[in-house]
Amino acid sequence: MSSENTLDDEDTFKILISTDIHLGYLEKDAIRGNDSYNTLNEILNCAKINQVDFILLGGDLFHDNKPTRRCLHSCITMLRKYCMGDSPIHFNILSDQTVNFNTTKFPWVNYQDENLNISIPVFSIHGNHDDPTGAEGLCALDLLSASGLVNHFGHSHSVERIEISPILLQKGSTKLALYGLGSIPDERLYRMFVNNQVTMLRPKEDQDEWFNLFAIHQNRSKHGPTNYIPEQFLDDFLDLVVWGHEHECLITPTRNEQQLFYVTQPGSSVATSLSPGEATKKHIGLLRVKGRRMNLEKIPLKTVRQFFIQDVVLADYEDAFMPETPQVMKKVENLCYAKVAEMLEDAERERLGCPLTPEKPLIRLRVDYSGGFETFNTSRFSQKFVDQVANPKDIIHFLRRREKKEDIKDEVHVDYNKVMKSAAVEGLRVEDLVKQYFEAAEKTVQLSLLTEQGMGKALREFVDKDEKDAIEELITYQLEKTQRHLQARGVITEQDIDAEIQKFRDSKKNTTEEEKEIKEAMARARLHRLERGETSGGLDGPAFEDIAMDSDEDTVPVSSPARGRGRGRGGRGRGRGAAASDPKPASRGRSKKASAPSQSTSILQAFQATTKKSSRKGVTASYAEDSVTIDDSDDDIPVMKASRPPTKSSTISSFFGKCSSQSQSQSKGIAFDDSDEDNDGHNPFKGPSRR
């Protein structure tokens, strides 16, 4: 710690990052009731020991929307104990605080309040557990904000349009733009991103000097078509995204190769479900930001209760017992007893030397009894471990796997009679059959340019509606788009071409962009048919009138009518986004359209000539990486506790510019150092990032 402190100077932000504390979880449980309180105490104590500049919480500070009096009392007590004091604050806030902290009648940061002595400010967004409710739109964080203990930000009052205004912080020569967006229902936020209703504001001056940090609390993994937020929706000028709501600890930042920012997922600090994701070791992060460089140190939590989970498939123990074996249930019970005892021994071995770790671990054994086995009495089994585990009532969880349907193992010799028979029974569509085939196929026969969804819909148009140009037009359209993408990227070698095509194809799968491309290609096929004077062969084909074709990619697609679903398939209804003629979402960062090469040009020929086009978003900038240097100037910027925040001299619209991913005119140069890889004790901030 001492060696690192010598490197922390007046230009380095030190930020403690944590998410999903779930204070008050199982607080009435005799064994686990104090777990969340002990962990919050450890987190705040860690912030004080490391002398951080501020604490950033990514939502779900409380487990319940209406915390109990004990929960609120314990939280206020710990915040007052660790976050109040006479230690000076070494950074300034430059933005309009009445916009940043708009949920309280004291719209300024708590450390600038003349009636409070704050040593460690806490900035927090709300999560889905402690989200604002009621006519006033208040949450538990607003109570802490009104009392001056927490700075609640990232609350959007509108359900139609979101403008995220950052908190602009400056420490020495380092400028930090802190963005936040509290929890919003995923389907609604997904639709707002698609409809270009989410805008992130940026300072108009010196945009390249700011380190952009974004805290979000949404589904990161896909739980449904629109029940998550893809990382590609976020603006590409961001440098680091702190992702809350997901409980699995993946705190080591991962690089998004499309948007070129890093994402860290600290996970929860208490296990709220006995699932495999919760079994990962819990950590918090100590983030250091200096200039345009960052370093994230992982700090393991010592007060978190141990959790071990293991799966047992009874069908795998054919040598020991079978469903018809005499006294098979006794043998299965003995097997489960041995597995639980083994996990208890592992827990005791890990707990040695960690006095803060609770004695009784969480144990979960998931038993798959498929294949004719039966269950035994779990209550009687749990009585054997009632004094050894923290969850004696639910140690054993029986589950039965669904019978798998016959897979397509041979992608060349497929029995289509069986496929079509099952399709008739299950009501599968043509595109479902295409997707099923290519998912089971080997890589050598998988699609390279097209997606399964696009090929399936083109085939359906060809079969059902007699659109003879559907498949050809989809291939031509996708070929043109891929050629333009490769030209913009400046890829030359064949190996790089294959990799870039694969990446480009995977980035669009199951997205609204893919649906728009399919609709546009189908519209082109219909227009070609109309130009030849042919009528639609399908019974439900629309009559197209007054359709203008543009040579560029932004052709106005014509939506096909509903097919017995009671609604159209255009931009309304099920959140499929706006029409292709609408402006692209700013947060998606799509490139400007380049002129399409001739259809007869091959992919390799399309970009043999060198191009000086844009790097990532189609603007005029080279794709070469900028070298990032650290500004070690010793300019003194006095930071004092002011009685009130400085009066704003300009409106927010004049201070910020609405950001668009297309306005980014140079490539990123953020350097990230994983402290686990190399800790030489000399400099925690490494050189420029490696692409």
C-alpha positions in Angstrom: 0.0 0.0 0.0 2.8 2.4 0.8 4.5 2.0 -2.5 1.2 2.7 -4.3 0.5 5.7 -2.2 3.8 7.3 -3.3 2.4 7.2 -6.8 -0.9 8.9 -5.9 -0.3 12.6 -6.6 -2.5 15.6 -7.0 -3.4 14.6 -10.6 -4.7 11.1 -9.8 -8.3 10.3 -9.0 -8.8 7.4 -6.6 -12.3 6.0 -6.8 -13.7 3.0 -4.9 -16.2 1.2 -7.1 -18.9 -1.1 -5.8 -22.4 -2.3 -7.0 -25.4 -4.3 -5.7 -24.7 -4.1 -1.9 -28.4 -5.1 -1.2 -28.3 -3.8 2.3 -30.9 -5.5 4.5 -31.1 -8.8 2.6 -32.4 -11.5 4.9 -31.9 -9.2 7.9 -34.4 -11.3 9.9 -32.4 -14.5 9.3 -30.7 -15.7 12.5 -27.5 -16.8 10.7 -27.3 -14.5 7.6 -29.0 -11.4 8.9 -25.9 -9.3 9.4 -24.0 -10.3 6.2 -24.9 -7.3 4.2 -24.2 -4.9 7.0 -20.8 -6.4 7.7 -19.9 -6.1 4.0 -20.9 -2.5 3.7 -18.9 -1.7 6.8 -15.9 -3.4 5.2 -16.4 -1.4 1.9 -16.6 1.9 3.7 -13.6 1.1 5.9 -11.6 0.1 2.8 -12.4 3.5 1.2 -11.2 5.3 4.3 -8.0 3.3 4.6 -7.1 3.9 0.9 -8.0 7.6 1.2 -10.1 7.6 -1.9 -11.4 10.8 -3.5 -15.0 9.5 -3.6 -17.0 6.3 -3.7 -19.1 5.3 -6.8 -22.0 2.9 -6.2 -23.7 1.3 -9.2 -27.2 0.9 -7.8 -29.1 -1.5 -5.4 -27.6 -0.1 -2.3 -30.8 -1.4 -0.5 -32.4 -4.7 -1.2 -36.0 -3.4 -0.6 -37.6 -0.4 -2.1 -38.8 0.5 1.4 -36.0 -0.4 3.8 -36.8 -1.1 7.4 -35.9 1.3 10.2 -33.0 -1.0 11.2 -31.7 -1.0 7.7 -31.8 2.8 7.3 -30.4 3.4 10.8 -27.4 1.1 10.1 -26.7 2.7 6.7 -26.9 6.2 8.1 -24.7 5.2 11.0 -21.9 3.7 8.8 -22.0 6.6 6.3 -21.7 9.1 9.1 -18.8 7.1 10.7 -16.7 6.7 7.6 -17.6 9.5 5.2 -17.8 12.5 7.5 -14.7 14.3 8.8 -12.3 17.1 8.3 -10.2 15.6 5.6 -10.0 18.0 2.6 -11.5 17.3 -0.8 -9.0 17.6 -3.6 -11.2 17.9 -6.6 -13.7 20.5 -8.0 -17.0 20.2 -9.7 -17.2 22.3 -12.8 -20.7 21.3 -14.1 -24.1 22.8 -13.3 -25.0 21.0 -10.1 -28.7 21.9 -10.2 -28.9 19.6 -13.3 -26.7 16.8 -11.8 -28.5 16.6 -8.5 -32.1 17.3 -9.4 -33.8 15.1 -6.9 -33.3 17.2 -3.8 -34.0 20.8 -2.6 -30.3 21.1 -1.9 -28.9 20.8 -5.5 -25.3 20.8 -4.8 -22.7 18.2 -3.8 -22.7 17.4 -0.1 -19.1 18.3 0.6 -19.8 21.9 -0.5 -22.5 22.3 2.1 -21.4 24.8 4.7 -23.3 22.8 7.4 -21.6 19.5 6.7 -18.1 18.1 7.0 -17.7 15.4 4.3 -14.3 13.6 3.9 -15.4 11.0 1.4 -18.3 11.9 -0.9 -20.5 9.0 -2.1 -22.0 9.2 -5.6 -24.7 6.7 -6.4 -27.3 5.8 -9.0 -30.4 3.9 -8.1 -31.0 0.3 -9.0 -34.1 -1.8 -9.7 -34.4 -2.7 -6.0 -34.3 0.8 -4.7 -35.8 2.6 -7.6 -38.0 5.8 -7.3 -41.7 5.1 -6.8 -44.9 6.9 -6.0 -46.3 10.2 -7.3 -43.2 12.1 -6.0 -40.8 9.7 -7.6 -38.7 9.3 -4.5 -36.5 6.4 -3.3 -34.4 5.5 -0.3 -31.4 7.2 -1.9 -33.3 10.5 -1.9 -33.6 10.3 1.9 -29.9 9.9 2.2 -29.4 12.7 -0.3 -31.6 15.1 1.6 -29.7 14.3 4.8 -26.4 15.1 3.0 -24.8 11.6 3.2 -25.1 10.5 -0.5 -25.1 12.3 -3.8 -27.9 10.7 -5.8 -27.5 11.3 -9.6 -28.5 9.7 -12.9 -32.3 10.0 -12.2 -34.3 10.6 -15.4 -37.7 12.2 -14.8 -39.0 11.7 -18.4 -40.3 8.5 -19.9 -40.1 9.8 -23.5 -36.6 11.2 -23.8 -33.4 10.9 -21.7 -30.6 13.5 -21.6 -27.6 12.3 -19.5 -25.7 15.3 -18.2 -22.3 14.4 -16.7 -20.8 15.6 -13.4 -17.6 17.3 -14.5 -14.8 16.7 -12.0 -11.3 18.1 -12.1 -8.3 17.1 -9.9 -5.1 18.8 -10.8 -4.7 18.3 -14.5 -7.1 15.3 -14.7 -10.6 15.9 -16.0 -13.3 13.3 -15.3 -16.8 13.3 -16.7 -19.0 11.1 -14.6 -22.1 9.8 -16.3 -24.9 7.9 -14.6 -28.2 6.3 -15.5 -30.4 4.8 -12.9 -32.4 1.6 -13.5 -35.1 1.8 -16.1 -37.2 -1.2 -17.3 -35.0 -2.9 -19.9 -37.7 -3.1 -22.6 -38.5 0.6 -22.3 -34.8 1.7 -22.3 -34.1 -0.7 -25.3 -36.9 1.0 -27.2 -35.6 4.4 -26.3 -32.1 3.6 -27.6 -33.5 2.2 -30.8 -35.7 5.3 -31.4 -32.8 7.7 -30.8 -34.3 9.0 -27.6 -31.2 8.7 -25.4 -28.6 11.5 -25.6 -25.4 11.9 -23.7 -24.2 15.5 -23.4 -20.5 16.4 -23.7 -18.5 19.5 -22.9 -18.2 21.7 -26.0 -14.6 22.5 -25.3 -11.6 20.1 -24.9 -13.7 17.0 -25.4 -10.6 14.9 -25.9 -9.1 15.8 -22.5 -11.9 14.3 -20.5 -11.9 10.7 -19.1 -15.5 9.5 -19.5 -16.8 7.2 -16.9 -20.4 5.8 -17.1 -22.4 4.0 -14.4 -25.4 1.9 -15.6 -27.7 -0.5 -13.8 -29.4 -2.8 -16.4 -29.4 -6.4 -17.7 -26.1 -7.0 -19.5 -26.8 -10.6 -20.5 -29.6 -11.3 -22.9 -32.8 -12.5 -21.2 -35.1 -11.8 -24.2 -35.2 -10.0 -27.5 -35.4 -6.6 -25.8 -34.9 -7.5 -22.1 -31.3 -6.3 -22.0 -29.1 -3.4 -23.1 -26.4 -4.3 -25.7 -23.0 -2.7 -25.1 -23.1 -1.5 -28.7 -26.0 0.8 -27.8 -23.7 2.9 -25.6 -21.7 5.8 -27.1 -18.3 5.1 -28.3 -16.6 8.1 -26.7 -16.9 6.4 -23.3 -13.7 5.1 -21.7 -15.0 2.9 -18.9 -18.5 1.5 -18.1 -19.3 0.4 -14.6 -22.1 -2.2 -15.1 -24.4 -2.8 -12.2 -27.3 -5.2 -11.7 -25.4 -8.3 -12.8 -24.3 -10.2 -9.7 -21.5 -12.3 -11.1 -18.2 -10.6 -10.3 -16.3 -9.9 -13.5 -14.5 -6.9 -12.2 -11.5 -7.1 -14.5 -12.3 -4.7 -17.3 -13.0 -6.2 -20.7 -12.6 -4.3 -24.0 -15.5 -4.0 -26.3 -14.0 -4.3 -29.8 -16.9 -2.5 -31.5 -17.1 0.6 -29.3 -13.5 0.5 -28.1 -14.3 1.1 -24.4 -13.8 -1.0 -21.3 -16.5 -2.6 -19.2 -16.1 -3.6 -15.6 -18.8 -5.6 -13.7 -18.1 -5.6 -10.0 -21.0 -7.8 -9.2 -22.9 -8.1 -5.9 -21.2 -8.0 -2.5 -23.7 -10.5 -1.0 -25.2 -13.7 -2.4 -28.9 -13.1 -2.9 -29.5 -16.4 -4.8 -27.9 -19.8 -4.8 -26.9 -19.7 -8.4 -23.5 -20.4 -10.1 -22.9 -16.7 -10.8 -23.0 -15.9 -7.1 -20.3 -18.5 -6.3 -17.6 -16.3 -7.9 -15.3 -14.6 -5.4 -16.6 -11.1 -4.5 -14.5 -8.0 -5.1 -14.6 -4.3 -5.2 -12.4 -2.1 -7.3 -10.0 0.7 -6.6 -9.9 2.8 -9.8 -7.1 5.3 -10.5 -7.5 7.8 -13.3 -4.7 10.1 -14.3 -5.1 12.1 -17.5 -6.4 9.7 -20.1 -5.1 6.6 -18.4 -6.6 4.3 -15.8 -5.7 1.4 -13.5 -8.1 -0.9 -11.7 -7.0 -2.8 -8.6 -9.2 -5.7 -7.5 -9.8 -5.8 -3.7 -11.3 -9.1 -2.4 -14.0 -8.8 0.3 -13.2 -10.7 3.4 -16.5 -10.5 5.2 -18.5 -12.2 2.4 -20.0 -15.6 3.4 -18.5 -18.5 1.4 -20.7 -20.1 -1.2 -20.0 -23.5 -2.8 -22.2 -25.0 -5.5 -21.9 -28.3 -7.3 -23.9 -30.3 -9.8 -24.6 -34.1 -9.6 -26.1 -36.0 -12.5 -27.3 -39.4 -11.2 -27.3 -40.9 -14.7 -23.5 -40.5 -14.8 -23.1 -43.1 -11.9 -24.1 -46.2 -13.9 -21.3 -48.2 -12.3 -22.6 -47.5 -8.7 -26.4 -47.7 -9.1 -29.3 -47.7 -11.6 -33.0 -46.7 -11.1 -33.9 -50.4 -10.6 -31.0 -51.1 -8.2 -32.2 -52.3 -4.7 -32.2 -49.5 -2.1 -31.2 -47.0 -4.8 -32.5 -44.0 -2.8 -30.2 -44.8 0.1 -27.2 -45.0 -2.2 -28.2 -41.7 -3.8 -28.5 -40.1 -0.4 -25.1 -41.4 0.6 -23.6 -39.9 -2.6 -25.1 -36.5 -1.8 -23.9 -36.7 1.8 -20.3 -37.3 0.6 -20.5 -34.3 -1.9 -21.8 -31.9 0.8 -19.1 -33.1 3.3 -16.5 -32.5 0.6 -17.6 -28.9 0.0 -17.6 -28.3 3.8 -14.0 -29.4 4.0 -13.1 -27.1 1.1 -14.8 -24.2 2.9 -13.0 -24.8 6.1 -9.7 -25.0 4.3 -10.3 -21.7 2.6 -11.4 -20.0 5.7 -8.2 -20.6 7.6 -6.4 -17.4 8.2 -9.5 -15.2 7.5 -11.1 -14.4 10.8 -13.6 -12.0 9.2 -15.1 -14.7 7.0 -18.3 -16.1 8.6 -18.0 -19.6 9.9 -21.0 -21.3 8.3 -20.8 -21.4 4.5 -23.6 -21.5 1.9 -23.8 -25.0 0.3 -26.0 -25.9 -2.7 -26.0 -29.3 -4.4 -28.1 -29.5 -7.6 -29.1 -33.1 -8.3 -30.3 -34.1 -11.7 -32.5 -37.1 -11.3 -33.4 -37.6 -14.9 -33.6 -41.1 -16.3 -36.1 -42.7 -13.9 -34.7 -41.8 -10.5 -36.8 -40.5 -7.6 -36.2 -37.8 -5.0 -35.6 -38.3 -1.3 -36.7 -36.3 1.7 -34.6 -33.1 1.6 -35.7 -31.9 5.1 -34.5 -35.1 6.8 -31.2 -34.9 4.8 -30.6 -31.3 5.8 -30.9 -32.1 9.5 -27.5 -33.7 9.3 -25.9 -30.3 8.5 -28.1 -27.9 10.5 -25.1 -26.8 12.6 -22.6 -26.6 9.8 -24.2 -24.7 6.9 -25.9 -21.3 6.7 -28.8 -22.6 4.6 -29.9 -25.9 6.1 -33.3 -25.7 4.5 -32.3 -25.6 0.9 -29.0 -27.6 0.5 -30.4 -30.0 -2.0 -32.1 -28.8 -5.2 -33.6 -31.5 -7.4 -34.0 -30.8 -11.1 -34.9 -32.8 -14.2 -33.5 -32.0 -17.6 -35.9 -31.7 -20.4 -35.7 -34.4 -22.9 -33.6 -33.2 -25.8 -35.0 -33.3 -29.2 -33.1 -35.1 -31.9 -30.3 -32.9 -33.1 -29.0 -32.5 -36.6 -25.6 -34.1 -36.2 -24.8 -34.6 -39.9 -25.1 -31.3 -41.6 -24.6 -32.8 -45.1 -27.0 -35.8 -44.9 -30.0 -34.4 -43.2 -33.3 -36.3 -43.0 -35.6 -33.4 -43.9 -38.6 -35.7 -43.5 -38.1 -35.7 -39.8 -37.3 -32.0 -39.7 -40.4 -31.1 -41.6 -42.5 -33.5 -39.6 -41.4 -32.0 -36.3 -41.9 -28.5 -37.8 -45.5 -29.3 -38.7 -46.1 -30.5 -35.2 -44.4 -27.7 -33.4 -45.5 -24.9 -35.8 -42.0 -23.9 -36.9 -41.4 -21.4 -39.6 -39.1 -21.6 -42.6 -36.6 -19.2 -40.9 -36.6 -21.4 -37.8 -35.6 -24.4 -39.9 -32.8 -22.4 -41.6 -31.5 -21.3 -38.2 -31.7 -24.8 -36.8 -29.7 -26.2 -39.8 -26.9 -23.6 -39.7 -26.6 -23.7 -35.9 -25.9 -27.5 -36.2 -23.6 -27.1 -39.1 -19.8 -27.1 -38.9 -17.9 -23.9 -39.4 -16.9 -25.0 -42.9 -20.5 -24.8 -44.1 -21.8 -21.9 -42.1 -22.8 -18.6 -43.5 -20.1 -15.9 -43.8 -21.8 -12.8 -44.9 -25.5 -13.5 -44.3 -27.2 -14.2 -41.0 -29.5 -17.1 -40.3 -32.4 -14.8 -39.7 -31.9 -12.9 -43.0 -31.5 -16.0 -45.0 -34.6 -17.5 -43.4 -36.8 -14.5 -44.1 -35.5 -14.2 -47.7 -36.4 -17.9 -48.3 -39.8 -17.3 -46.8 -40.4 -14.4 -49.2 -39.3 -16.5 -52.1 -41.5 -19.5 -51.2 -44.6 -17.8 -49.7 -44.8 -14.7 -51.8 -43.0 -15.7 -55.0 -40.5 -12.9 -54.6 -38.0 -14.2 -57.1 -35.4 -11.6 -56.3 -35.5 -11.9 -52.5 -32.5 -14.1 -52.0 -30.4 -12.5 -54.7 -31.2 -9.0 -53.5 -30.4 -9.9 -49.9 -27.0 -11.3 -51.0 -26.3 -8.2 -53.1 -27.3 -5.8 -50.4 -25.2 -7.5 -47.8 -22.2 -7.8 -50.1 -22.4 -4.0 -50.7 -22.7 -3.2 -47.0 -19.8 -5.5 -46.1 -17.6 -4.0 -48.9 -18.2 -0.5 -47.5 -17.5 -1.6 -44.0 -14.2 -3.1 -45.1 -13.3 0.0 -47.1 -13.9 2.2 -44.0 -11.8 -0.1 -41.8 -8.9 -0.1 -44.3 -8.5 -3.9 -44.1 -6.2 -5.3 -46.8 -4.9 -8.8 -46.1 -7.2 -11.8 -46.6 -6.7 -13.0 -43.0 -7.8 -9.7 -41.7 -10.7 -9.6 -44.1 -12.1 -12.9 -42.8 -11.8 -11.8 -39.2 -13.4 -8.4 -39.8 -16.3 -10.0 -41.8 -16.9 -12.4 -39.0 -16.8 -9.6 -36.4 -19.1 -7.4 -38.5 -21.6 -10.2 -39.0 -21.7 -11.2 -35.3 -22.2 -7.6 -34.2 -25.5 -7.4 -36.0 -27.1 -10.8 -35.1 -30.4 -10.5 -33.4 -30.4 -6.7 -33.4 -32.8 -4.1 -34.7 -30.1 -3.2 -37.3 -30.4 -6.7 -38.8 -34.2 -6.4 -39.0 -33.9 -3.1 -40.8 -31.4 -4.5 -43.3 -33.6 -7.5 -44.1 -36.7 -5.2 -44.6 -34.7 -2.9 -46.9 -33.4 -5.8 -49.0 -36.9 -7.3 -49.3 -38.2 -3.8 -50.3 -35.6 -3.7 -53.1 -36.7 -7.1 -54.4 -40.4 -5.9 -54.5 -39.4 -2.7 -56.3 -37.5 -4.7 -58.9 -40.6 -6.8 -59.5 -42.8 -3.7 -59.8 -40.3 -2.2 -62.3 -40.7 -5.2 -64.5 -44.5 -4.8 -64.3 -45.1 -8.0 -62.4 -47.6 -8.4 -59.6 -47.1 -10.2 -56.3 -47.5 -13.9 -56.3 -48.4 -13.9 -52.6 -52.0 -13.6 -51.4 -51.1 -10.9 -48.8 -48.7 -8.9 -50.8 -49.2 -5.1 -50.5 -49.7 -2.8 -53.5 -46.7 -0.4 -53.6 -47.3 3.0 -55.0 -45.2 6.1 -55.2 -42.0 4.4 -54.2 -38.8 6.3 -54.8 -35.5 4.4 -55.1 -32.3 6.0 -53.9 -28.9 4.7 -55.0 -27.6 5.0 -51.5 -28.1 2.6 -48.6 -30.8 4.7 -47.0 -33.6 3.4 -49.1 -37.0 3.9 -47.6 -38.3 0.4 -46.7 -41.9 -0.5 -47.1 -43.3 -2.6 -44.3 -45.1 -5.7 -45.1 -48.5 -6.1 -43.6 -49.3 -8.3 -40.7 -49.8 -12.0 -41.3 -52.6 -12.8 -39.0 -51.0 -11.2 -36.0 -53.4 -8.3 -35.7 -50.7 -5.6 -36.1 -48.2 -4.3 -38.6 -44.6 -5.2 -38.6 -43.2 -1.7 -39.0 -41.8 0.6 -36.4 -44.7 0.3 -34.0 -45.9 -2.5 -31.8 -43.3 -4.8 -30.3 -40.4 -2.4 -30.0 -38.7 -3.1 -33.3 -37.5 0.4 -33.7 -38.0 3.2 -36.1 -38.0 2.9 -39.9 -34.7 2.9 -41.7 -35.4 6.4 -43.0 -35.3 7.8 -39.5 -32.0 9.2 -38.2 -29.8 6.5 -36.7 -29.5 6.4 -32.9 -26.7 8.6 -31.7 -25.7 6.1 -29.1 -25.3 3.3 -31.6 -22.4 5.1 -33.4 -23.2 4.0 -36.9 -21.0 5.2 -39.7 -22.0 7.5 -42.5 -22.9 5.9 -45.7 -20.2 5.6 -48.4 -20.9 5.1 -52.0 -21.5 1.5 -52.9 -19.1 -0.3 -55.2 -20.4 -2.1 -58.2 -22.1 -5.3 -57.6 -19.7 -7.3 -59.8 -16.7 -6.2 -57.7 -15.5 -8.9 -55.4 -14.8 -8.2 -51.7 -11.0 -8.5 -52.1 -11.1 -6.1 -55.1 -13.3 -3.6 -53.3 -10.6 -2.4 -51.1 -7.3 -3.0 -52.8 -6.9 0.7 -53.2 -5.8 2.4 -50.0 -8.4 4.7 -48.4 -8.2 7.6 -46.0 -11.7 7.2 -44.7 -12.7 7.3 -41.1 -11.5 5.1 -38.3 -14.5 3.7 -36.5 -17.5 5.8 -37.3 -17.1 7.0 -40.9 -15.8 10.5 -40.3 -12.6 11.8 -41.8 -9.9 10.5 -39.5 -7.3 7.9 -39.9 -7.5 4.6 -38.0 -4.0 5.0 -36.6 -3.9 5.0 -32.8 -3.0 8.2 -31.0 -0.2 8.1 -28.5 -1.4 9.1 -25.1 0.9 10.8 -22.7 0.5 11.8 -19.0 0.5 15.4 -18.1 2.6 15.6 -15.0 2.4 19.4 -14.7 2.4 20.7 -11.2 -0.1 23.5 -11.7 -1.7 24.1 -8.4 -5.5 24.3 -8.5 -6.7 25.3 -5.1 -9.6 23.2 -3.9 -11.5 24.5 -0.9 -14.8 23.6 0.7 -17.1 26.3 -0.6 -20.2 27.3 1.3 -22.2 27.1 -1.9 -21.4 25.9 -5.4 -20.4 28.6 -7.8 -23.2 30.3 -9.6 -23.6 29.0 -13.2 -22.5 31.5 -15.8 -24.1 29.8 -18.7 -27.0 27.5 -19.4 -26.5 23.8 -19.7 -27.2 23.9 -23.4 -24.3 26.3 -24.0 -21.9 24.4 -21.8 -22.6 21.0 -23.2 -23.0 19.7 -26.7 -25.3 16.9 -27.6 -23.0 14.0 -28.3 -23.2 11.7 -31.2 -21.0 8.7 -31.7 -20.5 10.0 -35.3 -18.8 13.1 -34.0 -15.9 11.2 -32.6 -13.1 12.2 -35.0 -10.1 10.3 -33.6 -9.4 6.8 -32.3 -9.3 6.0 -28.6 -6.1 6.0 -26.6 -7.2 4.8 -23.2 -4.5 2.7 -21.5 -5.6 0.0 -19.1 -3.4 -1.8 -16.6 -4.6 -5.0 -15.0 -2.9 -4.9 -11.6 -2.8 -8.7 -11.4 -0.6 -9.0 -14.5 2.3 -6.8 -13.6 2.9 -4.9 -10.4 6.4 -3.7 -10.7 6.1 -1.0 -8.0 7.3 1.7 -10.4 4.3 3.0 -12.2 0.7 1.6 -12.2 -0.2 3.4 -15.3 1.2 1.7 -18.4 1.8 3.1 -21.9 -0.7 3.5 -24.7 -3.3 0.8 -25.2 -2.7 -2.1 -27.5 -5.2 -2.5 -30.3 
